[in-house]
Amino acid sequence: MTIQVEIVTPSRQLFSGEVEMITMPGVEGEMGVLGGHAPLLTTLNIGEIALHRADGEDEYIAVSGGVVEVRPDKVVVLARSAERAEEIDISRAEAAMERAEEALRTRPDEERRPVEVAYRRSQLRLKVARRRRSTRPGVFVEDEG
């Protein structure tokens, strides 16, 4: 059984299609949704969305929070921002992480929260961007370098 998934941001529709399962970073933890899931409305955390397709071609998306509505036949993700792995510029993401690391070292505690969020987002973008296909279809490994 598949489920229809729509992922949209304020500026574009990022994904529309059928998947076997979607996993998302809920505020209470990672959640997986299959077709026939009970209705649910919740918020998303900064994290990775994994779209598991029937053909084994999984897709990974970095998401920076948002809202998700789950119905038995459809999942709608309204993301603050989202990027597919192939859209992420690794050098820009690394530079953003370095800037955030420097700011974390120098900012007073009361100014750290937005910097911590930026740091988490840059780590996530790098993780998603570095995913590479292995020799087996549908299997991904994380590139550490």
TORPA-4810 file (N, C-alpha, C, O; in nm, 3 decimals):
<nodes>
NODE_1_0.086_-0.118_0.000_0.000_0.000_0.000_0.090_0.124_0.000_0.186_0.132_0.076_M
NODE_2_0.057_0.219_-0.084_0.134_0.343_-0.089_0.051_0.456_-0.030_-0.067_0.442_-0.001_T
NODE_3_0.119_0.569_-0.015_0.053_0.689_0.035_0.101_0.809_-0.046_0.219_0.818_-0.079_I
NODE_4_0.011_0.899_-0.078_0.044_1.021_-0.152_0.111_1.119_-0.056_0.065_1.139_0.056_Q
NODE_5_0.221_1.181_-0.101_0.293_1.278_-0.019_0.309_1.408_-0.097_0.346_1.407_-0.214_V
NODE_6_0.282_1.519_-0.031_0.305_1.652_-0.085_0.395_1.725_0.014_0.365_1.731_0.133_E
NODE_7_0.506_1.780_-0.035_0.595_1.860_0.049_0.606_1.996_-0.016_0.654_2.009_-0.129_I
NODE_8_0.562_2.099_0.058_0.565_2.234_0.005_0.631_2.329_0.104_0.627_2.309_0.225_V
NODE_9_0.693_2.433_0.049_0.751_2.541_0.127_0.677_2.668_0.088_0.594_2.663_-0.002_T
NODE_10_0.703_2.780_0.153_0.637_2.903_0.112_0.666_2.943_-0.033_0.588_3.018_-0.093_P
NODE_11_0.777_2.895_-0.089_0.814_2.938_-0.224_0.792_2.834_-0.335_0.794_2.869_-0.453_S
NODE_12_0.769_2.705_-0.298_0.755_2.606_-0.405_0.702_2.473_-0.353_0.700_2.445_-0.233_R
NODE_13_0.658_2.391_-0.450_0.623_2.253_-0.419_0.749_2.171_-0.444_0.800_2.167_-0.556_Q
NODE_14_0.799_2.106_-0.340_0.925_2.032_-0.348_0.905_1.888_-0.394_0.988_1.833_-0.466_L
NODE_15_0.796_1.827_-0.352_0.771_1.688_-0.388_0.622_1.662_-0.393_0.545_1.714_-0.313_F
NODE_16_0.584_1.580_-0.489_0.447_1.530_-0.498_0.455_1.392_-0.561_0.500_1.377_-0.675_S
NODE_17_0.410_1.292_-0.487_0.415_1.158_-0.542_0.376_1.052_-0.441_0.348_1.081_-0.325_G
NODE_18_0.375_0.928_-0.489_0.340_0.813_-0.408_0.466_0.752_-0.348_0.567_0.738_-0.417_E
NODE_19_0.462_0.716_-0.220_0.572_0.647_-0.153_0.514_0.532_-0.071_0.395_0.529_-0.039_V
NODE_20_0.601_0.437_-0.037_0.559_0.329_0.051_0.555_0.376_0.196_0.469_0.335_0.274_E
NODE_21_0.653_0.464_0.231_0.662_0.513_0.368_0.736_0.645_0.368_0.824_0.668_0.286_M
NODE_22_0.699_0.731_0.460_0.771_0.857_0.482_0.810_0.861_0.630_0.729_0.833_0.718_I
NODE_23_0.936_0.897_0.655_0.978_0.920_0.793_1.013_1.067_0.806_1.069_1.128_0.714_T
NODE_24_0.978_1.124_0.922_0.993_1.268_0.943_1.039_1.297_1.085_1.017_1.216_1.175_M
NODE_25_1.102_1.414_1.105_1.147_1.453_1.239_1.037_1.525_1.316_1.029_1.648_1.313_P
NODE_26_0.954_1.453_1.384_0.850_1.515_1.465_0.910_1.579_1.589_1.022_1.545_1.628_G
NODE_27_0.839_1.670_1.651_0.891_1.735_1.772_0.904_1.637_1.888_0.980_1.662_1.981_V
NODE_28_0.831_1.527_1.884_0.840_1.426_1.989_0.934_1.313_1.950_0.951_1.218_2.026_E
NODE_29_0.995_1.322_1.832_1.086_1.219_1.784_1.055_1.180_1.641_0.961_1.232_1.580_G
NODE_30_1.135_1.090_1.590_1.119_1.042_1.452_0.987_0.968_1.438_0.950_0.889_1.524_E
NODE_31_0.915_0.995_1.328_0.789_0.925_1.307_0.782_0.873_1.164_0.827_0.939_1.070_M
NODE_32_0.727_0.755_1.150_0.709_0.694_1.019_0.561_0.682_0.989_0.480_0.654_1.077_G
NODE_33_0.527_0.702_0.861_0.387_0.697_0.821_0.373_0.606_0.699_0.446_0.620_0.600_V
NODE_34_0.280_0.514_0.708_0.243_0.425_0.598_0.101_0.458_0.555_0.028_0.527_0.627_L
NODE_35_0.061_0.408_0.440_-0.078_0.423_0.396_-0.172_0.366_0.501_-0.142_0.264_0.563_G
NODE_36_-0.285_0.430_0.520_-0.383_0.386_0.618_-0.359_0.438_0.758_-0.429_0.398_0.852_G
NODE_37_-0.261_0.525_0.775_-0.228_0.581_0.907_-0.347_0.660_0.962_-0.423_0.720_0.886_H
NODE_38_-0.361_0.661_1.091_-0.466_0.740_1.156_-0.440_0.888_1.133_-0.325_0.930_1.124_A
NODE_39_-0.545_0.969_1.123_-0.527_1.113_1.104_-0.446_1.174_1.217_-0.457_1.136_1.333_P
NODE_40_-0.363_1.271_1.179_-0.271_1.333_1.274_-0.232_1.470_1.224_-0.214_1.489_1.103_L
NODE_41_-0.220_1.565_1.313_-0.168_1.698_1.281_-0.062_1.729_1.386_-0.091_1.728_1.505_L
NODE_42_0.061_1.756_1.341_0.170_1.781_1.435_0.272_1.875_1.372_0.264_1.908_1.254_T
NODE_43_0.367_1.916_1.453_0.473_2.002_1.403_0.600_1.920_1.380_0.620_1.814_1.440_T
NODE_44_0.684_1.973_1.292_0.810_1.909_1.259_0.926_1.984_1.322_0.919_2.105_1.344_L
NODE_45_1.029_1.911_1.351_1.153_1.966_1.402_1.251_1.982_1.286_1.220_1.942_1.174_N
NODE_46_1.366_2.040_1.311_1.472_2.041_1.213_1.520_1.898_1.198_1.549_1.832_1.298_I
NODE_47_1.528_1.849_1.076_1.572_1.712_1.056_1.560_1.667_0.912_1.553_1.748_0.820_G
NODE_48_1.559_1.536_0.897_1.562_1.474_0.765_1.431_1.403_0.737_1.382_1.326_0.820_E
NODE_49_1.376_1.427_0.620_1.261_1.352_0.572_1.316_1.246_0.478_1.396_1.275_0.390_I
NODE_50_1.272_1.122_0.497_1.310_1.014_0.407_1.184_0.964_0.337_1.085_0.927_0.401_A
NODE_51_1.189_0.963_0.205_1.079_0.913_0.124_1.120_0.777_0.072_1.213_0.765_-0.009_L
NODE_52_1.052_0.674_0.117_1.085_0.536_0.080_0.990_0.493_-0.032_0.871_0.472_-0.008_H
NODE_53_1.043_0.481_-0.151_0.962_0.449_-0.269_0.956_0.299_-0.293_1.041_0.223_-0.247_R
NODE_54_0.854_0.258_-0.365_0.835_0.117_-0.396_0.947_0.062_-0.483_0.980_-0.057_-0.475_A
NODE_55_1.007_0.146_-0.567_1.114_0.100_-0.656_1.250_0.095_-0.588_1.351_0.064_-0.652_D
NODE_56_1.254_0.125_-0.456_1.380_0.121_-0.382_1.463_0.248_-0.394_1.569_0.257_-0.333_G
NODE_57_1.417_0.344_-0.469_1.488_0.471_-0.487_1.444_0.569_-0.377_1.355_0.652_-0.398_E
NODE_58_1.506_0.559_-0.262_1.473_0.647_-0.151_1.527_0.787_-0.179_1.627_0.804_-0.248_D
NODE_59_1.458_0.887_-0.125_1.499_1.026_-0.143_1.505_1.092_-0.005_1.422_1.064_0.082_E
NODE_60_1.604_1.181_0.013_1.624_1.246_0.142_1.613_1.396_0.125_1.664_1.453_0.028_Y
NODE_61_1.546_1.459_0.221_1.520_1.603_0.216_1.552_1.662_0.353_1.509_1.610_0.456_I
NODE_62_1.627_1.772_0.353_1.654_1.846_0.477_1.537_1.941_0.499_1.498_2.014_0.408_A
NODE_63_1.481_1.939_0.620_1.367_2.025_0.651_1.396_2.104_0.778_1.451_2.051_0.875_V
NODE_64_1.357_2.230_0.777_1.382_2.318_0.892_1.254_2.350_0.965_1.220_2.467_0.985_S
NODE_65_1.183_2.246_1.003_1.060_2.265_1.079_0.940_2.285_0.990_0.952_2.300_0.868_G
NODE_66_0.824_2.286_1.052_0.700_2.305_0.979_0.586_2.231_1.044_0.589_2.201_1.164_G
NODE_67_0.485_2.203_0.964_0.364_2.135_1.011_0.335_2.020_0.915_0.360_2.032_0.795_V
NODE_68_0.283_1.912_0.967_0.246_1.798_0.883_0.104_1.754_0.917_0.066_1.744_1.034_V
NODE_69_0.026_1.729_0.813_-0.107_1.672_0.828_-0.103_1.532_0.768_-0.064_1.514_0.652_E
NODE_70_-0.143_1.434_0.847_-0.147_1.295_0.801_-0.293_1.253_0.792_-0.370_1.269_0.887_V
NODE_71_-0.328_1.199_0.677_-0.459_1.137_0.657_-0.433_0.994_0.612_-0.321_0.963_0.572_R
NODE_72_-0.530_0.906_0.617_-0.505_0.767_0.578_-0.449_0.750_0.436_-0.376_0.655_0.409_P
NODE_73_-0.482_0.843_0.346_-0.439_0.831_0.207_-0.339_0.937_0.162_-0.293_0.933_0.048_D
NODE_74_-0.303_1.033_0.251_-0.219_1.144_0.207_-0.147_1.209_0.324_-0.201_1.220_0.435_K
NODE_75_-0.023_1.253_0.297_0.055_1.330_0.394_0.089_1.463_0.328_0.140_1.467_0.217_V
NODE_76_0.059_1.572_0.398_0.093_1.705_0.349_0.190_1.769_0.447_0.157_1.788_0.565_V
NODE_77_0.310_1.801_0.398_0.412_1.866_0.479_0.421_2.011_0.435_0.450_2.040_0.319_V
NODE_78_0.396_2.102_0.529_0.413_2.245_0.505_0.541_2.284_0.579_0.539_2.308_0.700_L
NODE_79_0.651_2.292_0.506_0.782_2.313_0.566_0.821_2.460_0.563_0.791_2.532_0.468_A
NODE_80_0.889_2.506_0.671_0.945_2.641_0.670_1.043_2.656_0.556_1.038_2.752_0.479_R
NODE_81_1.133_2.558_0.545_1.224_2.548_0.431_1.260_2.402_0.416_1.256_2.325_0.512_S
NODE_82_1.294_2.363_0.293_1.330_2.224_0.266_1.416_2.221_0.141_1.397_2.300_0.048_A
NODE_83_1.511_2.127_0.140_1.601_2.111_0.026_1.627_1.964_0.000_1.648_1.887_0.093_E
NODE_84_1.626_1.927_-0.127_1.667_1.792_-0.166_1.819_1.783_-0.156_1.888_1.885_-0.165_R
NODE_85_1.870_1.663_-0.137_2.014_1.642_-0.122_2.093_1.705_-0.236_2.195_1.770_-0.213_A
NODE_86_2.046_1.686_-0.359_2.121_1.736_-0.475_2.118_1.889_-0.490_2.193_1.945_-0.569_E
NODE_87_2.032_1.955_-0.416_2.023_2.101_-0.422_2.119_2.170_-0.325_2.141_2.291_-0.336_E
NODE_88_2.176_2.097_-0.233_2.258_2.157_-0.127_2.401_2.172_-0.174_2.464_2.076_-0.218_I
NODE_89_2.452_2.294_-0.165_2.592_2.323_-0.197_2.675_2.291_-0.073_2.666_2.361_0.028_D
NODE_90_2.755_2.185_-0.082_2.831_2.139_0.035_2.927_2.246_0.086_2.938_2.264_0.207_I
NODE_91_2.996_2.317_-0.003_3.092_2.418_0.044_3.022_2.532_0.116_3.074_2.583_0.215_S
NODE_92_2.905_2.572_0.069_2.830_2.677_0.139_2.780_2.627_0.274_2.782_2.702_0.372_R
NODE_93_2.735_2.502_0.279_2.687_2.445_0.406_2.801_2.433_0.506_2.783_2.459_0.625_A
NODE_94_2.920_2.394_0.459_3.037_2.384_0.547_3.076_2.523_0.601_3.109_2.538_0.718_E
NODE_95_3.071_2.623_0.513_3.104_2.760_0.556_3.004_2.809_0.660_3.043_2.873_0.758_A
NODE_96_2.877_2.779_0.641_2.774_2.820_0.737_2.797_2.751_0.871_2.778_2.813_0.976_A
NODE_97_2.837_2.624_0.868_2.862_2.553_0.993_2.984_2.613_1.064_2.982_2.627_1.187_M
NODE_98_3.087_2.649_0.990_3.205_2.711_1.051_3.170_2.845_1.114_3.217_2.877_1.223_E
NODE_99_3.086_2.924_1.046_3.044_3.054_1.103_2.965_3.032_1.231_2.982_3.104_1.329_R
NODE_100_2.877_2.933_1.230_2.796_2.904_1.349_2.884_2.853_1.463_2.862_2.890_1.579_A
NODE_101_2.982_2.769_1.432_3.074_2.721_1.536_3.150_2.837_1.600_3.164_2.842_1.722_E
NODE_102_3.197_2.929_1.519_3.269_3.046_1.571_3.177_3.131_1.658_3.217_3.177_1.765_E
NODE_103_3.055_3.152_1.613_2.960_3.232_1.690_2.928_3.163_1.823_2.913_3.231_1.925_A
NODE_104_2.918_3.031_1.824_2.891_2.959_1.949_3.005_2.978_2.049_2.982_2.983_2.170_L
NODE_105_3.126_2.988_1.999_3.241_3.008_2.089_3.247_3.149_2.145_3.300_3.170_2.254_R
NODE_106_3.193_3.246_2.073_3.212_3.386_2.112_3.087_3.454_2.168_3.100_3.557_2.233_T
NODE_107_2.970_3.401_2.145_2.847_3.466_2.190_2.820_3.440_2.336_2.851_3.332_2.387_R
NODE_108_2.763_3.538_2.404_2.718_3.514_2.542_2.601_3.414_2.541_2.532_3.399_2.441_P
NODE_109_2.581_3.348_2.654_2.479_3.243_2.664_2.341_3.290_2.619_2.269_3.215_2.554_D
NODE_110_2.303_3.413_2.653_2.168_3.460_2.621_2.149_3.484_2.470_2.036_3.502_2.426_E
NODE_111_2.255_3.484_2.392_2.246_3.505_2.247_2.273_3.378_2.168_2.284_3.382_2.046_E
NODE_112_2.284_3.265_2.236_2.324_3.141_2.170_2.212_3.067_2.097_2.238_2.995_2.001_R
NODE_113_2.090_3.081_2.140_1.980_2.999_2.085_1.969_3.008_1.932_1.965_2.904_1.868_R
NODE_114_1.965_3.127_1.871_1.954_3.131_1.724_2.077_3.072_1.655_2.067_3.015_1.547_P
NODE_115_2.191_3.086_1.718_2.314_3.031_1.661_2.312_2.878_1.669_2.356_2.811_1.576_V
NODE_116_2.261_2.824_1.779_2.249_2.678_1.791_2.156_2.621_1.685_2.183_2.515_1.630_E
NODE_117_2.048_2.692_1.656_1.955_2.649_1.552_2.025_2.652_1.416_2.012_2.558_1.337_V
NODE_118_2.099_2.758_1.388_2.173_2.768_1.262_2.276_2.656_1.250_2.296_2.600_1.143_A
NODE_119_2.342_2.624_1.361_2.440_2.517_1.361_2.375_2.382_1.331_2.425_2.305_1.249_Y
NODE_120_2.263_2.353_1.398_2.191_2.227_1.373_2.145_2.217_1.228_2.152_2.111_1.167_R
NODE_121_2.097_2.329_1.175_2.050_2.330_1.037_2.166_2.303_0.940_2.150_2.229_0.843_R
NODE_122_2.282_2.364_0.966_2.397_2.342_0.877_2.446_2.198_0.887_2.485_2.139_0.786_S
NODE_123_2.446_2.140_1.007_2.484_1.998_1.023_2.389_1.908_0.943_2.433_1.816_0.874_Q
NODE_124_2.261_1.936_0.952_2.161_1.858_0.880_2.182_1.869_0.730_2.181_1.768_0.660_L
NODE_125_2.201_1.990_0.680_2.221_2.010_0.537_2.341_1.931_0.487_2.336_1.870_0.380_R
NODE_126_2.449_1.931_0.565_2.568_1.853_0.526_2.538_1.703_0.526_2.579_1.632_0.434_L
NODE_127_2.469_1.655_0.626_2.435_1.513_0.634_2.354_1.470_0.511_2.385_1.368_0.449_K
NODE_128_2.253_1.548_0.478_2.168_1.513_0.365_2.246_1.526_0.233_2.233_1.440_0.146_V
NODE_129_2.325_1.631_0.218_2.400_1.653_0.094_2.504_1.545_0.069_2.534_1.514_-0.046_A
NODE_130_2.558_1.488_0.174_2.666_1.389_0.160_2.617_1.247_0.137_2.698_1.155_0.120_R
NODE_131_2.487_1.228_0.136_2.435_1.093_0.111_2.471_1.055_-0.032_2.453_1.133_-0.126_R
NODE_132_2.522_0.936_-0.046_2.559_0.885_-0.178_2.502_0.746_-0.196_2.491_0.669_-0.101_R
NODE_133_2.466_0.716_-0.319_2.415_0.582_-0.349_2.528_0.481_-0.337_2.641_0.504_-0.379_R
NODE_134_2.494_0.370_-0.279_2.591_0.260_-0.275_2.572_0.177_-0.402_2.500_0.219_-0.493_S
NODE_135_2.633_0.065_-0.410_2.621_-0.020_-0.529_2.488_-0.091_-0.536_2.451_-0.141_-0.642_T
NODE_136_2.414_-0.097_-0.425_2.283_-0.160_-0.427_2.175_-0.054_-0.439_2.178_0.043_-0.363_R
NODE_137_2.079_-0.070_-0.532_1.972_0.029_-0.546_1.895_0.047_-0.416_1.864_-0.050_-0.346_P
NODE_138_1.865_0.172_-0.383_1.783_0.201_-0.267_1.858_0.203_-0.135_1.798_0.232_-0.032_G
NODE_139_1.987_0.172_-0.137_2.066_0.171_-0.015_2.159_0.292_-0.018_2.229_0.313_-0.117_V
NODE_140_2.160_0.369_0.088_2.242_0.488_0.094_2.341_0.476_0.208_2.312_0.416_0.312_F
NODE_141_2.457_0.533_0.187_2.555_0.541_0.294_2.596_0.686_0.308_2.592_0.762_0.211_V
NODE_142_2.634_0.723_0.427_2.675_0.861_0.451_2.822_0.877_0.420_2.905_0.799_0.468_E
NODE_143_2.855_0.977_0.340_2.993_1.007_0.305_3.049_1.095_0.415_3.000_1.206_0.437_D
NODE_144_3.151_1.047_0.483_3.207_1.120_0.598_3.306_1.228_0.557_3.345_1.306_0.644_E
NODE_145_3.347_1.238_0.438_3.451_1.336_0.403_3.417_1.417_0.295_3.496_1.503_0.255_G
</nodes>
